[in-house]
Amino acid sequence: MAIAVNLDVVMAKKKMSASELASKVHITPANLSILKNNKAKAIRFSTLEAICKALDCQPGDLLEYVADD
């Protein structure tokens, strides 16, 4: 996968649980888990914005380009 999601790292730094973030962002815990585990094929900008607001971070803190070998 060329784009890695570092959501778990940012959540740990901010000391926020998955259930708390899911509640703040208004998404299901299952959908949050898909994002956290790099299983998502896409993310809506509105969801990304809500996550950044809840975690007080930038999109670049959550998403990282990883070159394929």
Biopython code that builds the backbone (N, CA, C, O; Angstrom):
import numpy as np
from Bio.PDB.StructureBuilder import StructureBuilder

atoms = [
    (1, "MET", "N", (0.845, -1.184, 0.000)),
    (1, "MET", "CA", (0.000, 0.000, 0.000)),
    (1, "MET", "C", (0.883, 1.237, 0.000)),
    (1, "MET", "O", (1.830, 1.327, 0.781)),
    (2, "ALA", "N", (0.581, 2.177, -0.859)),
    (2, "ALA", "CA", (1.402, 3.367, -0.995)),
    (2, "ALA", "C", (1.093, 4.438, 0.051)),
    (2, "ALA", "O", (1.964, 5.245, 0.376)),
    (3, "ILE", "N", (-0.118, 4.458, 0.577)),
    (3, "ILE", "CA", (-0.484, 5.428, 1.609)),
    (3, "ILE", "C", (-0.706, 4.669, 2.919)),
    (3, "ILE", "O", (-1.550, 3.776, 2.999)),
    (4, "ALA", "N", (0.060, 5.037, 3.935)),
    (4, "ALA", "CA", (-0.085, 4.420, 5.258)),
    (4, "ALA", "C", (-0.862, 5.377, 6.154)),
    (4, "ALA", "O", (-0.662, 6.591, 6.106)),
    (5, "VAL", "N", (-1.738, 4.824, 6.961)),
    (5, "VAL", "CA", (-2.534, 5.615, 7.903)),
    (5, "VAL", "C", (-1.931, 5.430, 9.293)),
    (5, "VAL", "O", (-1.880, 4.315, 9.813)),
    (6, "ASN", "N", (-1.478, 6.520, 9.885)),
    (6, "ASN", "CA", (-0.847, 6.497, 11.203)),
    (6, "ASN", "C", (-1.814, 6.933, 12.300)),
    (6, "ASN", "O", (-1.415, 7.568, 13.275)),
    (7, "LEU", "N", (-3.056, 6.594, 12.135)),
    (7, "LEU", "CA", (-4.089, 7.014, 13.078)),
    (7, "LEU", "C", (-3.827, 6.477, 14.479)),
    (7, "LEU", "O", (-4.002, 7.200, 15.461)),
    (8, "ASP", "N", (-3.415, 5.230, 14.582)),
    (8, "ASP", "CA", (-3.155, 4.644, 15.901)),
    (8, "ASP", "C", (-2.035, 5.366, 16.635)),
    (8, "ASP", "O", (-2.089, 5.517, 17.856)),
    (9, "VAL", "N", (-1.023, 5.813, 15.902)),
    (9, "VAL", "CA", (0.105, 6.535, 16.508)),
    (9, "VAL", "C", (-0.366, 7.874, 17.069)),
    (9, "VAL", "O", (-0.042, 8.234, 18.201)),
    (10, "VAL", "N", (-1.132, 8.606, 16.264)),
    (10, "VAL", "CA", (-1.624, 9.917, 16.697)),
    (10, "VAL", "C", (-2.594, 9.762, 17.870)),
    (10, "VAL", "O", (-2.570, 10.560, 18.806)),
    (11, "MET", "N", (-3.441, 8.741, 17.820)),
    (11, "MET", "CA", (-4.370, 8.504, 18.926)),
    (11, "MET", "C", (-3.607, 8.209, 20.212)),
    (11, "MET", "O", (-3.988, 8.691, 21.279)),
    (12, "ALA", "N", (-2.547, 7.435, 20.127)),
    (12, "ALA", "CA", (-1.748, 7.112, 21.311)),
    (12, "ALA", "C", (-1.085, 8.374, 21.875)),
    (12, "ALA", "O", (-1.060, 8.576, 23.090)),
    (13, "LYS", "N", (-0.553, 9.217, 20.993)),
    (13, "LYS", "CA", (0.083, 10.459, 21.442)),
    (13, "LYS", "C", (-0.914, 11.379, 22.138)),
    (13, "LYS", "O", (-0.576, 12.058, 23.107)),
    (14, "LYS", "N", (-2.136, 11.393, 21.635)),
    (14, "LYS", "CA", (-3.181, 12.259, 22.205)),
    (14, "LYS", "C", (-3.944, 11.570, 23.331)),
    (14, "LYS", "O", (-4.825, 12.168, 23.948)),
    (15, "LYS", "N", (-3.599, 10.304, 23.599)),
    (15, "LYS", "CA", (-4.238, 9.511, 24.660)),
    (15, "LYS", "C", (-5.757, 9.464, 24.487)),
    (15, "LYS", "O", (-6.516, 9.710, 25.425)),
    (16, "MET", "N", (-6.178, 9.140, 23.259)),
    (16, "MET", "CA", (-7.599, 9.033, 22.961)),
    (16, "MET", "C", (-7.918, 7.608, 22.532)),
    (16, "MET", "O", (-7.220, 7.026, 21.701)),
    (17, "SER", "N", (-8.965, 7.062, 23.101)),
    (17, "SER", "CA", (-9.374, 5.697, 22.764)),
    (17, "SER", "C", (-10.134, 5.691, 21.441)),
    (17, "SER", "O", (-10.626, 6.724, 20.985)),
    (18, "ALA", "N", (-10.220, 4.522, 20.843)),
    (18, "ALA", "CA", (-10.937, 4.367, 19.582)),
    (18, "ALA", "C", (-12.417, 4.697, 19.757)),
    (18, "ALA", "O", (-13.013, 5.352, 18.902)),
    (19, "SER", "N", (-13.003, 4.252, 20.845)),
    (19, "SER", "CA", (-14.431, 4.524, 21.057)),
    (19, "SER", "C", (-14.691, 6.017, 21.260)),
    (19, "SER", "O", (-15.701, 6.543, 20.793)),
    (20, "GLU", "N", (-13.785, 6.689, 21.950)),
    (20, "GLU", "CA", (-13.942, 8.134, 22.153)),
    (20, "GLU", "C", (-13.824, 8.881, 20.826)),
    (20, "GLU", "O", (-14.612, 9.784, 20.546)),
    (21, "LEU", "N", (-12.837, 8.503, 20.008)),
    (21, "LEU", "CA", (-12.664, 9.166, 18.711)),
    (21, "LEU", "C", (-13.851, 8.878, 17.799)),
    (21, "LEU", "O", (-14.352, 9.788, 17.139)),
    (22, "ALA", "N", (-14.303, 7.650, 17.751)),
    (22, "ALA", "CA", (-15.451, 7.299, 16.911)),
    (22, "ALA", "C", (-16.667, 8.133, 17.300)),
    (22, "ALA", "O", (-17.412, 8.597, 16.437)),
    (23, "SER", "N", (-16.863, 8.320, 18.599)),
    (23, "SER", "CA", (-17.979, 9.117, 19.088)),
    (23, "SER", "C", (-17.848, 10.575, 18.665)),
    (23, "SER", "O", (-18.824, 11.182, 18.225)),
    (24, "LYS", "N", (-16.656, 11.138, 18.794)),
    (24, "LYS", "CA", (-16.428, 12.542, 18.444)),
    (24, "LYS", "C", (-16.565, 12.788, 16.946)),
    (24, "LYS", "O", (-17.029, 13.849, 16.528)),
    (25, "VAL", "N", (-16.159, 11.803, 16.132)),
    (25, "VAL", "CA", (-16.149, 11.956, 14.681)),
    (25, "VAL", "C", (-17.481, 11.517, 14.062)),
    (25, "VAL", "O", (-17.746, 11.790, 12.892)),
    (26, "HIS", "N", (-18.312, 10.839, 14.849)),
    (26, "HIS", "CA", (-19.604, 10.338, 14.394)),
    (26, "HIS", "C", (-19.462, 9.290, 13.301)),
    (26, "HIS", "O", (-20.171, 9.323, 12.295)),
    (27, "ILE", "N", (-18.526, 8.348, 13.513)),
    (27, "ILE", "CA", (-18.420, 7.181, 12.642)),
    (27, "ILE", "C", (-18.486, 5.941, 13.534)),
    (27, "ILE", "O", (-18.283, 6.022, 14.746)),
    (28, "THR", "N", (-18.768, 4.818, 12.930)),
    (28, "THR", "CA", (-18.876, 3.590, 13.716)),
    (28, "THR", "C", (-17.489, 3.119, 14.147)),
    (28, "THR", "O", (-16.504, 3.374, 13.453)),
    (29, "PRO", "N", (-17.408, 2.442, 15.270)),
    (29, "PRO", "CA", (-16.117, 1.860, 15.676)),
    (29, "PRO", "C", (-15.554, 0.918, 14.619)),
    (29, "PRO", "O", (-14.337, 0.823, 14.462)),
    (30, "ALA", "N", (-16.422, 0.222, 13.897)),
    (30, "ALA", "CA", (-15.961, -0.681, 12.833)),
    (30, "ALA", "C", (-15.281, 0.102, 11.707)),
    (30, "ALA", "O", (-14.236, -0.320, 11.212)),
    (31, "ASN", "N", (-15.852, 1.223, 11.302)),
    (31, "ASN", "CA", (-15.234, 2.038, 10.250)),
    (31, "ASN", "C", (-13.932, 2.669, 10.729)),
    (31, "ASN", "O", (-12.982, 2.795, 9.957)),
    (32, "LEU", "N", (-13.883, 3.060, 11.980)),
    (32, "LEU", "CA", (-12.638, 3.595, 12.533)),
    (32, "LEU", "C", (-11.555, 2.519, 12.536)),
    (32, "LEU", "O", (-10.394, 2.797, 12.235)),
    (33, "SER", "N", (-11.935, 1.313, 12.871)),
    (33, "SER", "CA", (-10.995, 0.190, 12.869)),
    (33, "SER", "C", (-10.446, -0.062, 11.473)),
    (33, "SER", "O", (-9.259, -0.353, 11.319)),
    (34, "ILE", "N", (-11.285, 0.046, 10.463)),
    (34, "ILE", "CA", (-10.843, -0.126, 9.073)),
    (34, "ILE", "C", (-9.786, 0.922, 8.736)),
    (34, "ILE", "O", (-8.785, 0.611, 8.091)),
    (35, "LEU", "N", (-10.005, 2.150, 9.167)),
    (35, "LEU", "CA", (-9.013, 3.212, 8.934)),
    (35, "LEU", "C", (-7.715, 2.927, 9.687)),
    (35, "LEU", "O", (-6.627, 3.024, 9.120)),
    (36, "LYS", "N", (-7.837, 2.578, 10.960)),
    (36, "LYS", "CA", (-6.658, 2.339, 11.799)),
    (36, "LYS", "C", (-5.782, 1.203, 11.271)),
    (36, "LYS", "O", (-4.558, 1.243, 11.400)),
    (37, "ASN", "N", (-6.410, 0.202, 10.680)),
    (37, "ASN", "CA", (-5.686, -0.987, 10.245)),
    (37, "ASN", "C", (-5.291, -0.958, 8.773)),
    (37, "ASN", "O", (-4.980, -1.997, 8.190)),
    (38, "ASN", "N", (-5.304, 0.232, 8.173)),
    (38, "ASN", "CA", (-4.902, 0.400, 6.770)),
    (38, "ASN", "C", (-5.705, -0.458, 5.809)),
    (38, "ASN", "O", (-5.174, -0.908, 4.794)),
    (39, "LYS", "N", (-6.961, -0.691, 6.107)),
    (39, "LYS", "CA", (-7.831, -1.485, 5.230)),
    (39, "LYS", "C", (-8.726, -0.610, 4.359)),
    (39, "LYS", "O", (-9.390, -1.115, 3.454)),
    (40, "ALA", "N", (-8.751, 0.680, 4.619)),
    (40, "ALA", "CA", (-9.639, 1.592, 3.890)),
    (40, "ALA", "C", (-9.109, 1.841, 2.485)),
    (40, "ALA", "O", (-7.901, 1.969, 2.283)),
    (41, "LYS", "N", (-10.007, 1.909, 1.525)),
    (41, "LYS", "CA", (-9.664, 2.234, 0.139)),
    (41, "LYS", "C", (-9.747, 3.736, -0.103)),
    (41, "LYS", "O", (-9.127, 4.260, -1.029)),
    (42, "ALA", "N", (-10.521, 4.427, 0.742)),
    (42, "ALA", "CA", (-10.726, 5.868, 0.574)),
    (42, "ALA", "C", (-11.180, 6.459, 1.910)),
    (42, "ALA", "O", (-11.608, 5.744, 2.816)),
    (43, "ILE", "N", (-11.073, 7.779, 2.001)),
    (43, "ILE", "CA", (-11.599, 8.495, 3.161)),
    (43, "ILE", "C", (-12.192, 9.806, 2.665)),
    (43, "ILE", "O", (-11.595, 10.496, 1.838)),
    (44, "ARG", "N", (-13.352, 10.138, 3.171)),
    (44, "ARG", "CA", (-13.982, 11.404, 2.804)),
    (44, "ARG", "C", (-13.230, 12.553, 3.467)),
    (44, "ARG", "O", (-12.741, 12.429, 4.590)),
    (45, "PHE", "N", (-13.151, 13.655, 2.762)),
    (45, "PHE", "CA", (-12.500, 14.831, 3.344)),
    (45, "PHE", "C", (-13.218, 15.272, 4.607)),
    (45, "PHE", "O", (-12.574, 15.737, 5.548)),
    (46, "SER", "N", (-14.524, 15.140, 4.651)),
    (46, "SER", "CA", (-15.270, 15.551, 5.844)),
    (46, "SER", "C", (-14.898, 14.678, 7.048)),
    (46, "SER", "O", (-14.832, 15.169, 8.175)),
    (47, "THR", "N", (-14.656, 13.387, 6.808)),
    (47, "THR", "CA", (-14.224, 12.489, 7.885)),
    (47, "THR", "C", (-12.806, 12.829, 8.308)),
    (47, "THR", "O", (-12.503, 12.873, 9.500)),
    (48, "LEU", "N", (-11.939, 13.067, 7.340)),
    (48, "LEU", "CA", (-10.556, 13.440, 7.642)),
    (48, "LEU", "C", (-10.523, 14.739, 8.437)),
    (48, "LEU", "O", (-9.765, 14.863, 9.399)),
    (49, "GLU", "N", (-11.337, 15.696, 8.040)),
    (49, "GLU", "CA", (-11.412, 16.974, 8.761)),
    (49, "GLU", "C", (-11.878, 16.761, 10.204)),
    (49, "GLU", "O", (-11.320, 17.350, 11.130)),
    (50, "ALA", "N", (-12.892, 15.926, 10.393)),
    (50, "ALA", "CA", (-13.414, 15.668, 11.734)),
    (50, "ALA", "C", (-12.381, 14.968, 12.606)),
    (50, "ALA", "O", (-12.269, 15.270, 13.794)),
    (51, "ILE", "N", (-11.626, 14.037, 12.032)),
    (51, "ILE", "CA", (-10.576, 13.346, 12.784)),
    (51, "ILE", "C", (-9.480, 14.333, 13.177)),
    (51, "ILE", "O", (-9.017, 14.330, 14.318)),
    (52, "CYS", "N", (-9.069, 15.172, 12.234)),
    (52, "CYS", "CA", (-8.034, 16.170, 12.535)),
    (52, "CYS", "C", (-8.502, 17.139, 13.622)),
    (52, "CYS", "O", (-7.720, 17.519, 14.494)),
    (53, "LYS", "N", (-9.750, 17.532, 13.573)),
    (53, "LYS", "CA", (-10.294, 18.441, 14.591)),
    (53, "LYS", "C", (-10.305, 17.758, 15.957)),
    (53, "LYS", "O", (-9.899, 18.354, 16.955)),
    (54, "ALA", "N", (-10.770, 16.510, 16.001)),
    (54, "ALA", "CA", (-10.865, 15.783, 17.273)),
    (54, "ALA", "C", (-9.489, 15.508, 17.878)),
    (54, "ALA", "O", (-9.326, 15.528, 19.098)),
    (55, "LEU", "N", (-8.500, 15.250, 17.019)),
    (55, "LEU", "CA", (-7.151, 14.926, 17.502)),
    (55, "LEU", "C", (-6.211, 16.133, 17.513)),
    (55, "LEU", "O", (-5.056, 16.019, 17.923)),
    (56, "ASP", "N", (-6.710, 17.297, 17.059)),
    (56, "ASP", "CA", (-5.903, 18.511, 16.975)),
    (56, "ASP", "C", (-4.597, 18.226, 16.231)),
    (56, "ASP", "O", (-3.501, 18.414, 16.759)),
    (57, "CYS", "N", (-4.754, 17.762, 14.979)),
    (57, "CYS", "CA", (-3.579, 17.425, 14.170)),
    (57, "CYS", "C", (-3.815, 17.837, 12.729)),
    (57, "CYS", "O", (-4.881, 18.351, 12.387)),
    (58, "GLN", "N", (-2.826, 17.613, 11.892)),
    (58, "GLN", "CA", (-2.895, 17.905, 10.467)),
    (58, "GLN", "C", (-3.065, 16.600, 9.693)),
    (58, "GLN", "O", (-2.682, 15.542, 10.192)),
    (59, "PRO", "N", (-3.639, 16.651, 8.471)),
    (59, "PRO", "CA", (-3.766, 15.432, 7.671)),
    (59, "PRO", "C", (-2.434, 14.712, 7.470)),
    (59, "PRO", "O", (-2.395, 13.483, 7.418)),
    (60, "GLY", "N", (-1.356, 15.461, 7.359)),
    (60, "GLY", "CA", (-0.032, 14.870, 7.185)),
    (60, "GLY", "C", (0.443, 14.083, 8.398)),
    (60, "GLY", "O", (1.330, 13.237, 8.286)),
    (61, "ASP", "N", (-0.146, 14.362, 9.555)),
    (61, "ASP", "CA", (0.177, 13.572, 10.747)),
    (61, "ASP", "C", (-0.453, 12.188, 10.661)),
    (61, "ASP", "O", (0.044, 11.234, 11.261)),
    (62, "LEU", "N", (-1.546, 12.081, 9.917)),
    (62, "LEU", "CA", (-2.302, 10.835, 9.825)),
    (62, "LEU", "C", (-1.930, 9.997, 8.609)),
    (62, "LEU", "O", (-1.956, 8.767, 8.669)),
    (63, "LEU", "N", (-1.582, 10.657, 7.502)),
    (63, "LEU", "CA", (-1.324, 9.967, 6.250)),
    (63, "LEU", "C", (0.136, 10.104, 5.843)),
    (63, "LEU", "O", (0.738, 11.170, 5.973)),
    (64, "GLU", "N", (0.685, 9.014, 5.353)),
    (64, "GLU", "CA", (2.104, 8.988, 4.971)),
    (64, "GLU", "C", (2.258, 8.206, 3.667)),
    (64, "GLU", "O", (1.687, 7.126, 3.517)),
    (65, "TYR", "N", (3.018, 8.746, 2.739)),
    (65, "TYR", "CA", (3.320, 8.041, 1.496)),
    (65, "TYR", "C", (4.476, 7.091, 1.737)),
    (65, "TYR", "O", (5.530, 7.490, 2.233)),
    (66, "VAL", "N", (4.270, 5.832, 1.383)),
    (66, "VAL", "CA", (5.310, 4.799, 1.513)),
    (66, "VAL", "C", (5.516, 4.191, 0.120)),
    (66, "VAL", "O", (4.602, 3.588, -0.443)),
    (67, "ALA", "N", (6.694, 4.352, -0.413)),
    (67, "ALA", "CA", (6.981, 3.836, -1.757)),
    (67, "ALA", "C", (6.957, 2.306, -1.760)),
    (67, "ALA", "O", (7.452, 1.659, -0.837)),
    (68, "ASP", "N", (6.368, 1.743, -2.824)),
    (68, "ASP", "CA", (6.367, 0.293, -2.988)),
    (68, "ASP", "C", (7.750, -0.151, -3.424)),
    (68, "ASP", "O", (8.444, 0.562, -4.149)),
    (69, "ASP", "N", (8.145, -1.332, -2.977)),
    (69, "ASP", "CA", (9.468, -1.854, -3.368)),
    (69, "ASP", "C", (9.454, -2.430, -4.762)),
    (69, "ASP", "O", (10.481, -2.909, -5.243)),
]
sb = StructureBuilder()
sb.init_structure("model")
sb.init_model(0)
sb.init_chain("A")
sb.init_seg("    ")
for serial, (resi, resn, name, xyz) in enumerate(atoms, 1):
    if name == "N":
        sb.init_residue(resn, " ", resi, " ")
    sb.init_atom(name, np.array(xyz, "f"), 0.0, 1.0, " ", f" {name:<3s}", serial, name[0])
structure = sb.get_structure()
